Amino acid sequence: IGPVTVTTNPDIFQLQLKELYVQGGGDCPEMSVGAIKQALDVSLPSSSIYVFTDARAKDHYLLEDVLKLIQRKESQVVFVMTGDCGNHSHPGYQSYEKIASTSSGQIFHLKKSDVNEVLNFVRVSLQARKVNLLAIDRSLSQVTEVDFDVDSTLREFTVSVSGDTPEITLVDPSGRDVGLSEGLNNLLNLKNVSIVNIKDPFPGPWKLWVRTKGPHTIRSTGLSTLDFIHGFSRQPTAKLKETYHRPLKG
């Protein structure tokens, strides 16, 4: 893996992608956790990192290093997978699940022909002033009901569900199901992924219903002028620089 290309020029970014070529290998796993670590090292805090891969990780022994980096940088890691080497109980795949869960990211399982459609979601999710509203992981097939509050600063919000045949139902504060005619935008609707977006939502208590056929993850982000930053300290302080990003023992 590497060398890392760091650029603000989209033409250079495209050129580097086109110059990639396949060599070596022969086995399915890849050195992807090390690649994520390099991306976290060079990227700004609160970045969105997208991992496009068709294999589980060979270097899952780097997992703890990556989880610490994620907590320090508060970045989100999203996996777009077109293959997984066929064993979800392997530590190489489970390392992806832990990285996604720790970073409020997600794993999307797609056919190669569907990858382009994910870019619609990427465009929405990379907007500035993004705030995390929900992050829920479920290991069983079940109907998940979630209550969440929308305040007057939230200009829009997005709900994404990754799982087998996901269905999303949103109910606004007046108790009305929100469909296409009420402003619901379908960003992605595939066998394993469903993503919806609502612009200018009514403030108040909302309800979210999610139904899938198996384990699933739910994420919701919004665009808001309001944000919240935090730190942990043993002593009272008014300076965030004097705090630590993880809870402190004692």
C-alpha positions as CSV (number, residue, x, y, z in Angstrom):
1,I,0.0,0.0,0.0
2,G,1.1,3.5,-0.7
3,P,2.6,5.9,-1.4
4,V,-0.3,8.2,-0.3
5,T,-1.5,10.8,-2.7
6,V,-2.6,14.0,-0.9
7,T,-4.2,16.6,-3.1
8,T,-6.9,19.2,-3.4
9,N,-6.8,18.9,-7.2
10,P,-9.6,16.6,-8.6
11,D,-7.7,16.1,-11.8
12,I,-4.6,14.7,-9.9
13,F,-7.0,12.5,-7.9
14,Q,-8.5,11.1,-11.1
15,L,-5.1,10.6,-12.7
16,Q,-3.8,8.6,-9.6
17,L,-6.9,6.4,-9.8
18,K,-6.3,5.7,-13.5
19,E,-2.7,4.8,-12.9
20,L,-3.5,2.0,-10.4
21,Y,-2.9,-1.5,-11.7
22,V,-3.4,-5.0,-10.4
23,Q,-0.4,-7.1,-9.5
24,G,0.6,-10.0,-7.3
25,G,-1.7,-11.4,-4.7
26,G,-3.5,-14.6,-5.5
27,D,-5.2,-14.9,-2.1
28,C,-8.4,-13.0,-1.3
29,P,-7.4,-10.8,1.8
30,E,-5.8,-7.4,1.3
31,M,-3.8,-5.0,3.5
32,S,-6.7,-2.7,4.0
33,V,-6.5,-1.9,7.7
34,G,-3.0,-0.5,7.1
35,A,-4.4,1.5,4.2
36,I,-7.1,2.9,6.5
37,K,-4.4,3.8,9.1
38,Q,-2.5,5.7,6.5
39,A,-5.6,7.6,5.4
40,L,-6.4,8.5,9.0
41,D,-2.8,9.6,9.5
42,V,-2.8,12.1,6.6
43,S,-6.4,13.3,6.7
44,L,-7.9,16.2,8.7
45,P,-9.9,15.5,11.8
46,S,-13.6,14.8,11.3
47,S,-13.0,13.5,7.8
48,S,-15.2,11.0,5.8
49,I,-13.1,8.1,4.6
50,Y,-14.5,5.7,2.0
51,V,-13.0,2.2,1.5
52,F,-13.8,0.5,-1.8
53,T,-12.8,-3.2,-1.6
54,D,-13.7,-6.7,-2.6
55,A,-11.9,-8.5,0.2
56,R,-11.5,-8.8,4.0
57,A,-8.4,-7.5,5.8
58,K,-5.2,-9.5,6.0
59,D,-3.6,-7.0,8.4
60,H,-6.4,-7.0,11.0
61,Y,-3.7,-7.1,13.8
62,L,-3.5,-3.3,13.2
63,L,-7.1,-2.9,14.4
64,E,-6.4,-1.4,17.8
65,D,-4.1,1.2,16.3
66,V,-6.8,2.3,13.9
67,L,-9.6,2.4,16.5
68,K,-7.5,4.7,18.7
69,L,-6.8,7.0,15.7
70,I,-10.5,7.1,14.9
71,Q,-11.4,8.2,18.4
72,R,-8.7,10.9,18.3
73,K,-9.6,12.2,14.9
74,E,-13.3,11.6,15.2
75,S,-13.5,10.6,11.5
76,Q,-16.1,8.4,9.9
77,V,-15.2,5.3,7.9
78,V,-17.6,3.8,5.3
79,F,-17.0,0.5,3.5
80,V,-18.3,-0.1,0.0
81,M,-17.8,-3.8,-0.6
82,T,-18.2,-5.8,-3.8
83,G,-16.8,-9.0,-2.1
84,D,-15.7,-10.2,1.3
85,C,-13.8,-13.6,0.8
86,G,-17.0,-15.4,2.0
87,N,-16.5,-15.5,5.8
88,H,-18.1,-12.9,8.0
89,S,-16.9,-14.6,11.2
90,H,-13.2,-14.1,10.2
91,P,-11.3,-11.4,12.2
92,G,-10.4,-9.8,8.9
93,Y,-14.0,-9.1,8.2
94,Q,-15.0,-8.4,11.8
95,S,-12.3,-5.7,11.9
96,Y,-14.3,-3.8,9.3
97,E,-17.4,-4.1,11.5
98,K,-15.5,-2.7,14.5
99,I,-14.0,0.2,12.5
100,A,-17.5,1.1,11.1
101,S,-19.2,0.9,14.4
102,T,-16.5,2.9,16.3
103,S,-16.5,5.7,13.7
104,S,-20.4,5.8,13.2
105,G,-19.7,4.5,9.7
106,Q,-21.3,1.6,7.8
107,I,-20.6,-1.4,5.6
108,F,-22.5,-1.5,2.2
109,H,-22.5,-4.8,0.3
110,L,-23.1,-4.1,-3.4
111,K,-22.7,-5.6,-6.8
112,K,-20.0,-3.9,-8.9
113,S,-22.7,-2.6,-11.2
114,D,-24.3,-0.7,-8.3
115,V,-21.2,1.1,-7.0
116,N,-21.9,4.2,-9.2
117,E,-25.2,4.6,-7.4
118,V,-23.4,4.9,-4.0
119,L,-21.9,8.2,-5.3
120,N,-25.3,9.8,-4.9
121,F,-25.1,9.1,-1.2
122,V,-21.4,10.2,-1.1
123,R,-22.4,13.6,-2.6
124,V,-25.0,14.2,0.2
125,S,-22.8,12.8,3.0
126,L,-19.8,15.0,2.2
127,Q,-21.6,18.3,2.7
128,A,-20.2,20.6,5.4
129,R,-21.9,21.1,8.8
130,K,-22.7,17.4,9.1
131,V,-23.8,16.2,12.5
132,N,-24.4,12.6,13.6
133,L,-28.0,11.9,14.8
134,L,-28.2,8.1,15.2
135,A,-25.9,5.1,15.1
136,I,-27.5,1.7,15.8
137,D,-26.2,-1.8,15.2
138,R,-28.6,-4.8,15.3
139,S,-27.4,-8.5,15.1
140,L,-30.8,-10.0,14.6
141,S,-33.7,-9.8,12.1
142,Q,-36.2,-7.5,13.8
143,V,-38.4,-4.4,13.4
144,T,-36.4,-1.5,14.9
145,E,-38.4,1.5,16.2
146,V,-36.4,4.6,17.0
147,D,-37.6,8.0,18.5
148,F,-35.4,11.0,17.7
149,D,-35.8,14.7,18.0
150,V,-35.3,17.2,15.2
151,D,-34.6,20.8,16.2
152,S,-35.1,24.1,14.3
153,T,-31.4,24.3,13.2
154,L,-31.6,21.0,11.2
155,R,-31.9,21.9,7.5
156,E,-32.1,18.2,6.4
157,F,-31.3,14.7,7.5
158,T,-30.4,11.4,5.9
159,V,-31.2,7.9,7.1
160,S,-29.2,4.9,5.7
161,V,-29.8,1.3,6.5
162,S,-27.4,-1.6,5.5
163,G,-28.9,-5.1,5.7
164,D,-30.9,-7.7,3.7
165,T,-33.9,-6.1,2.0
166,P,-34.2,-3.0,4.2
167,E,-37.5,-1.0,4.5
168,I,-37.6,2.5,6.0
169,T,-40.7,4.3,7.4
170,L,-40.5,7.8,8.8
171,V,-43.3,9.4,10.8
172,D,-43.2,13.2,11.3
173,P,-44.2,15.1,14.6
174,S,-47.9,15.3,13.4
175,G,-48.0,11.4,13.2
176,R,-48.0,11.4,9.4
177,D,-46.1,8.8,7.4
178,V,-43.6,10.8,5.2
179,G,-43.5,9.5,1.6
180,L,-42.4,10.9,-1.8
181,S,-45.3,13.3,-2.0
182,E,-44.4,14.7,1.5
183,G,-40.7,15.4,0.6
184,L,-39.0,12.1,1.0
185,N,-36.0,11.6,-1.4
186,N,-34.9,8.1,-2.2
187,L,-31.1,8.4,-2.6
188,L,-30.4,4.6,-2.9
189,N,-32.8,1.6,-3.0
190,L,-30.9,-1.7,-3.5
191,K,-31.2,-5.2,-2.2
192,N,-28.8,-4.6,0.7
193,V,-28.9,-0.8,1.1
194,S,-31.7,1.8,1.5
195,I,-30.9,5.5,2.0
196,V,-33.5,8.3,2.2
197,N,-33.2,12.1,2.8
198,I,-35.6,14.8,4.0
199,K,-35.1,18.5,3.4
200,D,-36.5,21.2,5.8
201,P,-38.0,18.7,8.3
202,F,-40.6,19.9,10.8
203,P,-39.0,20.3,14.3
204,G,-40.2,18.0,17.0
205,P,-40.3,14.2,17.8
206,W,-39.9,11.9,14.8
207,K,-40.3,8.1,14.6
208,L,-38.2,5.8,12.5
209,W,-39.2,2.2,11.7
210,V,-36.7,-0.2,10.0
211,R,-37.4,-3.7,8.9
212,T,-34.8,-6.1,7.5
213,K,-34.2,-9.8,7.0
214,G,-31.2,-10.2,9.3
215,P,-28.4,-8.2,11.0
216,H,-28.4,-4.5,10.0
217,T,-27.0,-1.1,10.8
218,I,-28.8,2.2,10.9
219,R,-27.1,5.6,10.6
220,S,-28.6,9.1,10.5
221,T,-26.8,12.3,9.8
222,G,-28.1,15.9,9.4
223,L,-27.0,19.3,8.3
224,S,-27.1,21.8,11.1
225,T,-25.7,25.2,12.1
226,L,-25.4,23.7,15.7
227,D,-22.5,21.5,16.7
228,F,-21.2,20.0,19.9
229,I,-17.6,19.3,20.9
230,H,-16.4,17.5,24.1
231,G,-13.4,16.3,26.0
232,F,-12.7,14.4,29.3
233,S,-10.7,15.8,32.2
234,R,-10.0,14.9,35.8
235,Q,-9.9,18.6,36.7
236,P,-12.5,21.2,35.9
237,T,-11.3,23.3,32.9
238,A,-12.6,25.7,30.3
239,K,-10.0,24.8,27.7
240,L,-10.6,21.9,25.4
241,K,-6.9,21.6,24.7
242,E,-6.5,20.4,28.3
243,T,-8.9,17.5,27.8
244,Y,-8.5,14.0,26.4
245,H,-10.7,12.5,23.6
246,R,-11.4,9.3,25.5
247,P,-12.9,8.7,29.0
248,L,-10.2,8.7,31.7
249,K,-9.9,5.9,34.3
250,G,-10.8,7.2,37.8
